[in-house]
């Protein structure tokens, strides 16, 4: 499979989730991502789940899911010889991505300015909890951060859950900054190709989460409202929630009045479309509790499948799926969103989430498993003529 980023060389110094997710996106679309690991490897190599025959516990699902399509090179950047090899790689690369704490690369004499002197066209991207002094000031610049910290400080947990703050199931405090960084890399690459000048790129996890929660800012600064946990409801739209079926839950969203009219007909209560108390989204949002009761009572008469037969394609509707539902859904199968990998453990097969961004002519996708630690060291050094 070819990709839109074919020919782009990315040096990946990242670990855990945010940085590897960024470089995974680049690798999925054809970039040659060289994962440069310390002698002990990316710490996420020790995270499960593992196949039973993976006795060394060094090649789990977590690592494979976000490090597919990459090659592994082991370098100890604290070693003068390995640091020099790294500079030689930088001289011929297009992108460098790292997610160390601020100042780590500078102490190794491998910060942006030092490496830009080696390759002025290099795009140097960072993902840190609270950013870098090159792009903004923060009293938290030296603080380490993980996903839950970004979710907490960025406002996400303050509007999630039924009452007390609650984090999201997936690591959005890592994944969203990673996705934004991938966008930033591609944008900076375009400029570098036009002008011959690279630049420093910074995506703070805190900033990314504020961007993701943009609604809370205008609700507070313009509407004078202090956003709070809304559970599964929407503060500005109704119906826009989940409703209980006989065998689970379904999601229904009809904030547009014409959609509400269709829904009212479908549930056998067409009078709701004309009732001034429910006819407009503004009025329905004021009475979201009443809307919830009406739809809960109707939905509870049917199974999820029966509701899909009545509402699917008519209004925005979907069942609340568990993971088994997801991996077996014909849409997911048809879009190859659960992809098989050939790996050296687990009877040679594993399944991971696929690539959601698809191009018609250069689709990209999952081409190869995550690398074993240092698996490609020899071939990479030979490729760059480094001895």
C-alpha atoms as one frame of an Amber mdcrd trajectory, in Angstrom:
protein
   0.000   0.000   0.000   1.302   3.432  -0.940   0.616   6.538   1.084   0.497
  10.299   0.657   3.604  10.669   2.859   5.743   8.178   0.956   9.358   9.402
   0.918   9.074  11.374   4.181  11.584  10.234   6.822  10.467  10.629  10.445
  12.742  10.133  13.461  10.510   9.030  16.316  11.865   9.567  19.840   8.469
   9.170  21.485   7.180   6.710  24.067   3.867   5.678  25.667   0.771   6.937
  23.752   0.606  10.589  22.617   3.819  10.678  20.576   3.566   7.138  19.180
  -0.030   7.841  18.109   1.193  10.889  16.173   3.936   8.970  14.403   1.579
   6.027  13.843  -0.655   8.334  11.811   2.331   9.427   9.733   3.492   5.815
   9.267   0.015   4.652   8.249   0.182   7.095   5.365   3.534   6.010   4.032
   6.158   7.891   6.035   9.317   5.948   6.884   9.074   6.175  10.679  12.258
   5.159  12.467  11.469   4.484  16.111  14.636   5.343  18.019  14.514   3.549
  21.351  16.839   3.557  24.361  18.521   0.226  25.171  15.591  -0.742  27.427
  13.027   0.097  24.764   9.795   2.090  24.850   8.222   1.506  28.272   4.930
   0.617  26.575   6.541  -2.612  25.341   5.883  -3.967  28.843   2.161  -3.138
  28.740  -0.335  -5.912  27.916  -2.403  -7.613  26.882   0.022 -10.378  25.922
  -0.437 -13.688  24.167   0.223 -16.665  26.442   3.280 -17.732  24.459   4.894
 -14.298  24.774   6.876 -15.417  27.801   9.181 -12.390  27.771   6.205 -10.032
  27.978   7.820  -7.538  25.618   5.426  -7.527  22.662   1.895  -6.715  23.785
  -1.215  -5.399  22.140  -0.724  -1.862  23.454   2.659  -1.520  21.757   1.629
  -3.152  18.477  -1.528  -1.107  18.110   0.268   2.243  17.942   3.710   1.225
  16.666   2.728  -0.678  13.529   4.411   0.312  10.259   7.551   1.512  12.088
  11.171   0.289  12.219  13.179   0.125  15.452  16.697   1.435  15.970  18.369
   1.333  19.395  20.501   4.352  20.317  21.642   5.622  23.702  21.582   9.392
  23.205  23.643   9.832  26.388  26.486   8.043  24.632  28.659  10.383  22.527
  28.993   7.889  19.685  25.270   7.192  19.480  24.492  10.910  19.729  26.713
  11.502  16.710  24.911   8.742  14.798  21.655  10.472  15.679  22.928  13.784
  14.256  23.805  11.979  11.036  20.259  10.651  10.865  18.883  14.149  11.446
  20.967  15.473   8.545  18.984  13.314   6.128  15.572  13.233   7.828  12.506
  15.409   7.308  10.822  15.237  10.710  11.756  14.603  14.340   9.066  13.959
  16.968   9.819  13.738  20.700   7.775  13.858  23.893  10.431  14.245  26.555
   9.981  16.780  29.328  11.156  20.290  28.464  14.935  20.663  28.543  15.873
  16.984  28.164  17.055  17.269  24.552  18.871  20.524  25.288  20.869  18.870
  28.050  21.971  16.284  25.485  22.936  19.109  23.070  20.257  17.760  20.733
  17.648  20.504  21.043  15.973  22.177  18.087  18.570  24.890  17.556  21.455
  22.405  17.604  19.721  20.083  15.159  18.503  22.895  12.896  22.163  23.788
  12.445  22.652  20.249  11.123  19.503  20.321   8.959  17.762  23.708   8.536
  14.772  22.020   6.885  14.007  19.684   9.790  10.498  19.856  11.264  11.024
  19.352  14.992   7.758  18.437  16.744   7.111  18.043  20.458   4.196  16.870
  22.577   4.552  17.842  26.227   2.111  18.237  29.074   2.434  22.019  29.205
   4.421  23.019  26.166   7.774  24.601  25.498   9.097  28.070  26.253   9.736
  28.631  22.540   6.004  28.916  21.889   4.522  30.166  25.170   4.965  30.631
  28.897   3.610  28.267  31.526   4.116  28.007  35.285   3.731  24.232  34.782
   6.441  23.849  32.139   8.457  21.478  34.315   5.495  19.357  35.382   5.231
  15.841  33.940   1.808  14.821  32.655  -0.172  11.817  31.541  -3.574  11.504
  29.893  -5.634  11.850  33.069  -3.808  15.065  34.048  -4.555  16.625  30.663
  -8.206  15.553  30.888  -8.471  17.002  34.387  -6.799  20.359  33.785  -8.149
  20.935  30.264 -11.783  20.980  31.403 -12.781  17.603  29.978 -13.402  15.828
  33.291 -15.329  18.819  34.594 -18.101  18.284  32.024 -18.013  14.477  31.809
 -19.980  11.965  33.844 -23.249  12.042  35.771 -22.000  14.228  38.611 -18.500
  13.871  39.942 -15.664  14.465  37.435 -14.996  11.486  35.208 -12.322  10.735
  32.646 -13.077   9.317  29.224 -12.587   5.612  28.537 -10.011   6.106  25.753
  -6.899   8.187  26.412  -8.169  11.342  24.723  -5.669  13.445  26.705  -2.948
  11.642  24.737  -4.640  10.730  21.461  -6.057  14.152  20.598  -2.713  15.961
  21.121  -1.089  13.203  19.060  -3.535  13.690  16.200  -3.086  17.474  16.326
   0.679  17.020  16.227   0.378  14.822  13.130  -1.616  17.612  11.466   1.024
  20.139  12.543   3.820  17.997  11.105   2.115  17.735   7.714   1.416  21.482
   7.657   5.020  22.326   8.595   6.317  19.878   5.996   4.391  21.699   3.292
   6.005  24.988   4.272   9.446  23.399   4.495   9.062  21.953   1.015   8.096
  25.385  -0.363  10.690  27.478   1.474  13.471  25.097   2.509  12.962  26.148
   6.127  11.898  23.820   8.899  10.642  24.948  12.272   9.851  24.016  15.846
   6.335  22.679  16.480   4.796  22.393  19.936   1.512  20.730  20.972   0.881
  20.973  24.730  -1.523  18.319  25.975  -3.252  20.914  28.179  -3.844  23.231
  25.210  -5.122  20.376  23.066  -7.737  19.451  25.655  -8.945  23.047  25.970
  -9.314  23.043  22.185 -11.263  19.776  22.336 -13.537  21.294  25.004 -13.998
  24.565  23.105 -17.700  24.700  24.010 -16.995  25.346  27.689 -15.095  28.525
  26.869 -17.865  30.288  24.973 -20.550  29.004  27.348 -18.641  30.663  30.187
 -17.254  33.812  28.543 -20.284  34.656  26.377 -23.190  32.841  28.011 -22.145
  33.402  31.605 -22.706  29.719  32.340 -20.386  27.558  34.412 -20.388  24.250
  32.495 -20.870  21.161  34.631 -21.133  17.419  34.048 -24.066  16.804  31.733
 -24.073  13.019  31.779 -25.205  11.918  28.333 -27.185  15.083  27.628 -26.224
  18.148  25.620 -26.567  21.604  27.188 -27.795  23.189  23.947 -29.645  20.439
  22.115 -32.500  17.954  22.620 -33.031  15.163  22.009 -29.310  14.460  22.095
 -28.694  11.581  24.467 -28.946   7.832  24.979 -32.217   6.061  25.689 -32.924
   2.659  27.217 -34.051  -0.179  24.985 -35.160  -3.647  26.073 -31.648  -5.031
  25.698 -29.356  -2.039  26.113 -29.131   1.554  25.017 -29.393   3.594  21.819
 -28.297   7.084  20.875 -30.702   9.533  19.225 -29.903  13.092  18.180 -32.571
  15.359  16.661 -31.649  18.967  17.495 -32.845  20.080  14.040 -36.584  20.695
  14.144 -37.298  18.853  10.888 -35.617  15.768  12.349 -37.688  16.122  15.510
 -40.816  16.146  13.348 -39.745  12.840  11.768 -39.020  11.350  15.181 -42.366
  12.470  16.579 -44.107  10.699  13.693 -42.006   7.575  14.156 -42.832   7.237
  17.856 -46.537   7.741  17.180 -46.763  11.172  18.798 -46.927  13.619  15.864
 -48.574  16.210  18.096 -45.188  16.832  19.751 -43.945  18.447  16.550 -46.630
  21.125  16.791 -46.637  21.594  20.558 -44.975  24.990  21.302 -43.272  23.422
  24.325 -41.392  20.960  22.075 -41.573  22.332  18.542 -38.180  24.075  18.589
 -34.785  22.919  19.783 -34.530  25.906  22.129 -37.707  24.862  23.921 -36.816
  21.170  23.909 -33.399  21.933  25.437 -35.184  23.713  28.288 -37.218  20.558
  28.843 -34.574  17.934  28.164 -35.751  15.915  31.157 -39.254  15.639  29.713
 -37.854  14.729  26.279 -35.716  12.067  27.953 -38.766  10.542  29.673 -40.829
  10.483  26.470 -38.129   8.700  24.489 -37.113   6.329  27.299 -40.713   5.156
  27.598 -41.027   4.575  23.848 -37.601   2.993  23.321 -38.032   0.610  26.259
 -40.721  -1.254  24.291 -38.209  -2.450  21.674 -34.846  -4.143  21.308 -31.890
  -2.299  19.798 -32.385  -4.171  16.534 -36.077  -3.312  16.421 -35.276   0.341
  17.073 -32.698   0.269  14.284 -35.383  -1.024  11.925 -37.685   1.846  12.923
 -35.210   4.725  13.187 -32.083   3.761  11.252 -31.712   6.046   8.253 -34.706
   8.148   9.332 -33.027  10.227  12.042 -29.498  10.275  13.529 -29.564   7.008
  15.452 -27.168   4.279  16.604 -27.021   1.488  19.148 -24.594   1.738  22.065
 -22.163  -0.999  21.020 -19.902  -3.095  23.184 -16.538  -4.135  21.763 -17.891
  -7.398  20.333 -20.568  -5.412  18.507 -17.916  -3.076  17.125 -15.473  -5.661
  15.804 -18.270  -7.663  14.156 -20.197  -4.739  12.694 -20.427  -4.951   8.877
 -19.391  -1.305   8.581 -16.195  -1.918  10.546 -15.500  -5.077   8.535 -16.187
  -3.287   5.256 -13.873  -0.425   6.201 -11.115  -2.751   7.437 -11.132  -0.941
  10.765 -10.084  -4.088  12.636  -6.910  -5.196  10.895  -4.969  -8.442  11.192
  -1.232  -8.444  11.878   1.254 -11.228  11.346   3.330 -11.315  14.535   5.943
 -13.705  15.990   3.741 -14.720  18.952   0.138 -15.766  19.496  -0.025 -18.291
  16.649   1.169 -15.577  14.311  -1.935 -13.391  14.282  -3.269 -10.352  16.121
  -6.033  -7.857  15.439  -5.781  -4.127  16.083  -7.708  -0.969  15.173  -7.137
   0.139  11.591  -6.633   3.458   9.796  -9.637   5.832   9.722  -8.224   8.375
   7.236  -8.407   6.843   3.774  -7.421   8.337   0.446  -8.967   7.020  -2.760
  -5.705   6.806  -4.725  -3.184   6.274  -1.919  -5.199   4.620   0.847  -2.428
   3.932   3.338  -3.183   1.484   6.123  -1.547  -1.129   8.324   1.332  -2.745
   6.428   3.505  -4.308   9.110   3.551  -5.260  12.791   5.260  -3.274  15.509
   9.033  -3.842  15.464  10.984  -5.940  17.892  13.411  -3.852  19.934  16.309
  -2.863  17.675  15.046  -5.153  14.914  16.078  -2.799  12.115  19.176  -1.175
  13.613  21.592  -2.642  11.088  19.535  -1.890   8.000  18.756   1.668   9.095
  22.375   2.559   9.787  23.353   1.047   6.432  20.578   2.973   4.683  21.961
   6.236   6.076  25.579   5.153   5.485  26.365   5.438   9.193  29.172   3.321
  10.646
